[in-house]
Amino acid sequence: MITTEYTETLAQKLADDIAELRVNGSTVAIDSIDRTNNEVTVVSEKTFYDSHITTVELLDTEENVIYSKQANLSVDTNESVQLTHTFEVNAKEAD
């Protein structure tokens, strides 16, 4: 069995590896990256967008994509948006 401690270690590694957030191909400042047990939460700074949000990516320091998501989020150009994403790190033994 993979231990809880090990999944928490992997979650911390994920949190440490996140270096950049891109929305629609443009870098957005990260407000915080927090780990609680085996969960990692990434929160962007509030940002104004010129168009709707279609892609969200998290990258490491070498610009390798850690996470990528297609989106279809309409935003008002007069409203700042703060994005939050939480990852849960789990391990499953092979059957």
Contacts in CASP RR format, 6 or more apart in sequence:
PFRMAT RR
TARGET T0000
AUTHOR 0000-0000-0000
METHOD contacts of the structure
MODEL  1
MITTEYTETLAQKLADDIAELRVNGSTVAIDSIDRTNNEVTVVSEKTFYD
SHITTVELLDTEENVIYSKQANLSVDTNESVQLTHTFEVNAKEAD
1 93 0 8 1.000
2 91 0 8 1.000
2 93 0 8 1.000
4 37 0 8 1.000
4 38 0 8 1.000
6 91 0 8 1.000
7 38 0 8 1.000
7 89 0 8 1.000
7 90 0 8 1.000
7 91 0 8 1.000
8 35 0 8 1.000
8 37 0 8 1.000
8 38 0 8 1.000
8 89 0 8 1.000
10 38 0 8 1.000
10 89 0 8 1.000
10 91 0 8 1.000
11 35 0 8 1.000
11 37 0 8 1.000
11 38 0 8 1.000
11 39 0 8 1.000
11 40 0 8 1.000
11 87 0 8 1.000
11 89 0 8 1.000
12 35 0 8 1.000
14 35 0 8 1.000
14 40 0 8 1.000
14 66 0 8 1.000
14 87 0 8 1.000
14 89 0 8 1.000
15 33 0 8 1.000
15 34 0 8 1.000
15 35 0 8 1.000
15 40 0 8 1.000
17 60 0 8 1.000
17 61 0 8 1.000
17 66 0 8 1.000
18 30 0 8 1.000
18 33 0 8 1.000
18 40 0 8 1.000
18 42 0 8 1.000
18 58 0 8 1.000
18 59 0 8 1.000
18 60 0 8 1.000
18 66 0 8 1.000
19 59 0 8 1.000
19 60 0 8 1.000
19 61 0 8 1.000
20 27 0 8 1.000
20 30 0 8 1.000
20 58 0 8 1.000
20 59 0 8 1.000
20 60 0 8 1.000
20 63 0 8 1.000
21 27 0 8 1.000
21 28 0 8 1.000
21 29 0 8 1.000
21 30 0 8 1.000
21 42 0 8 1.000
21 44 0 8 1.000
21 56 0 8 1.000
21 57 0 8 1.000
21 58 0 8 1.000
21 59 0 8 1.000
21 83 0 8 1.000
22 28 0 8 1.000
22 55 0 8 1.000
22 56 0 8 1.000
22 57 0 8 1.000
22 58 0 8 1.000
22 59 0 8 1.000
23 44 0 8 1.000
23 47 0 8 1.000
23 49 0 8 1.000
23 53 0 8 1.000
23 55 0 8 1.000
23 56 0 8 1.000
23 57 0 8 1.000
23 83 0 8 1.000
24 49 0 8 1.000
24 51 0 8 1.000
24 53 0 8 1.000
24 54 0 8 1.000
24 55 0 8 1.000
25 55 0 8 1.000
25 57 0 8 1.000
28 44 0 8 1.000
28 45 0 8 1.000
28 47 0 8 1.000
28 83 0 8 1.000
29 44 0 8 1.000
29 45 0 8 1.000
29 47 0 8 1.000
30 42 0 8 1.000
30 43 0 8 1.000
30 44 0 8 1.000
30 45 0 8 1.000
31 43 0 8 1.000
31 44 0 8 1.000
31 45 0 8 1.000
31 82 0 8 1.000
32 41 0 8 1.000
32 42 0 8 1.000
32 43 0 8 1.000
33 40 0 8 1.000
33 41 0 8 1.000
33 42 0 8 1.000
33 43 0 8 1.000
34 40 0 8 1.000
34 41 0 8 1.000
34 43 0 8 1.000
35 41 0 8 1.000
38 88 0 8 1.000
38 89 0 8 1.000
38 90 0 8 1.000
39 86 0 8 1.000
39 87 0 8 1.000
39 88 0 8 1.000
39 89 0 8 1.000
40 86 0 8 1.000
40 87 0 8 1.000
40 89 0 8 1.000
41 84 0 8 1.000
41 85 0 8 1.000
41 86 0 8 1.000
41 87 0 8 1.000
42 58 0 8 1.000
42 84 0 8 1.000
42 85 0 8 1.000
42 86 0 8 1.000
42 87 0 8 1.000
43 82 0 8 1.000
43 83 0 8 1.000
43 84 0 8 1.000
44 81 0 8 1.000
44 82 0 8 1.000
44 83 0 8 1.000
44 84 0 8 1.000
45 82 0 8 1.000
46 80 0 8 1.000
46 81 0 8 1.000
46 82 0 8 1.000
47 80 0 8 1.000
47 81 0 8 1.000
47 82 0 8 1.000
48 77 0 8 1.000
48 78 0 8 1.000
48 79 0 8 1.000
48 80 0 8 1.000
48 81 0 8 1.000
49 75 0 8 1.000
49 77 0 8 1.000
49 81 0 8 1.000
50 77 0 8 1.000
51 75 0 8 1.000
52 72 0 8 1.000
52 73 0 8 1.000
52 74 0 8 1.000
52 75 0 8 1.000
53 71 0 8 1.000
53 72 0 8 1.000
53 73 0 8 1.000
53 75 0 8 1.000
53 81 0 8 1.000
53 83 0 8 1.000
54 70 0 8 1.000
54 71 0 8 1.000
54 72 0 8 1.000
55 68 0 8 1.000
55 69 0 8 1.000
55 70 0 8 1.000
55 71 0 8 1.000
56 67 0 8 1.000
56 68 0 8 1.000
56 69 0 8 1.000
56 71 0 8 1.000
56 83 0 8 1.000
56 85 0 8 1.000
57 65 0 8 1.000
57 67 0 8 1.000
57 68 0 8 1.000
57 69 0 8 1.000
58 65 0 8 1.000
58 66 0 8 1.000
58 67 0 8 1.000
58 68 0 8 1.000
58 85 0 8 1.000
59 65 0 8 1.000
59 66 0 8 1.000
60 66 0 8 1.000
67 85 0 8 1.000
67 87 0 8 1.000
75 81 0 8 1.000
END
